Amino acid sequence: MKISLITLAVAATICAGAVGAGQALATTTHQTAPKTLKIVMHDPGCHWFQLGHKLTTKATVTGRVKLVNFDEAALKVASRHGMKHIAMGKSLVVGRGSYVIMMVGQATDDNYLKLTVR
């Protein structure tokens, strides 16, 4: 009787450990999908952020942002960590920080877009 109780206790411990390990492996951290922010071509000023039906040169967003380039040329995205390019029709996901966005080969009278990601 003692041997079967000990065997049963060991088996129950092993099963409980296996179930607990399976649950621990099954939990993952899911990041929310980034919000999409369109950069569009519109005169005057060449390029703008499109927020719904509104065009603006400044935007503040909470969480990661996917910048999508619908402008007529590649864009430069500058921050204190460096500069990245977004080709026409492509996108770039950016995280927390302050960004200045300008067109490659931009004229002096074109807009500089300012983005703050919190």
N, C-alpha and C positions, 0 to 999 in steps of 0.2 A: 504494500500500500504506500509506504514512504517513497519508494523508488518511482512509482507512477505519479505521485504528487510533485516530486522534484522535477521529473521530466515534463510534466504539464506546466509547471511554473517557468521552467527554462524556455519551453516552446512559446508560452504567452509573452515572455519578455522579448524574445526574438521577433515575434509577429508585431508587437507594439512598436519596437524599434524600426522595423521595416515600414510600417504604416506612417510613422512620424517622419522618416527620411523621405518617403515618397511625397508627403505633403510639403516638406521643405524644398524639395527639388521642383515641385510644381509651381511654387510661388515665384513670380517674376515681377520686376518693376516695369510698368508700362508708361512710356512717355506719351504725353498727349501730342496729337498731330499739330505741327506748326500752323499758325494762321497764315493766310496768303495775302500778300500786299502787292498789287500790280503797279508797275511803273510804265506809264503810257506816254505816247507822243501827242502833244497838243500845243498849238501856237496860241498866244505868245509864250516864249520861254522854253520851248522845246519839250522838256520832259517833266512829268508830274506824278505824284502818288494819286491813285484812284481809290477813294474811299466811298464805296457805293456809287452815287452819281456825282459826288463832289470831287474836285481836283484841288490838291493842296501841295505845298512844298515842304511841309513839316508834318511828321507823324510820331506819335508815341504809342507803343504797343506793349502789352504785358505778355511775357512768354516768348518762346522762339518764333521767328518769323521767316516765312519763305518768300523771298523777293523774286518776282517774275518779271522779266524784261520784255515788254511789248514796245520798246522804243525802236528807233530806226538805226541804232548803232550799239556797239558794246558799251557797257557801263563799268565804271570803276567804283568800288565800294571801299572807302578808306575809314580806318579806325586807328586807335592808338596801338593796335596789335599788328598793323600792316595794311596791305591793299590787296583786294581780290578783284577779278574781272567777272562779269556776267555777259556772255555772248547773247546776241539777239535770239529771242524765243526760249532761252534757257532760264534756270532758276538757281538760287543760292539760299541756303538756310543759315541765318545768323542768330546768335544768342545775345545775352545781356551786353549792353554797351551803347556807345554813341557812334553814329556812322554819318559820313558825308558821302553822297552819291552824285557822281558827275559822269557825263558822257565822254568817251574817249575822243580826243580831238575837239573838245567842246569850245564853242565861241565864247568870248568874254561876256556877252549879254545873256547867255543861257542860264537857266536855274541851277542852283546847287540844292539838292534835296537833303534835308536833315532828318535822320531817323534816330529815335531813342527807344531802346528795348529794355524793359525793366524785368 
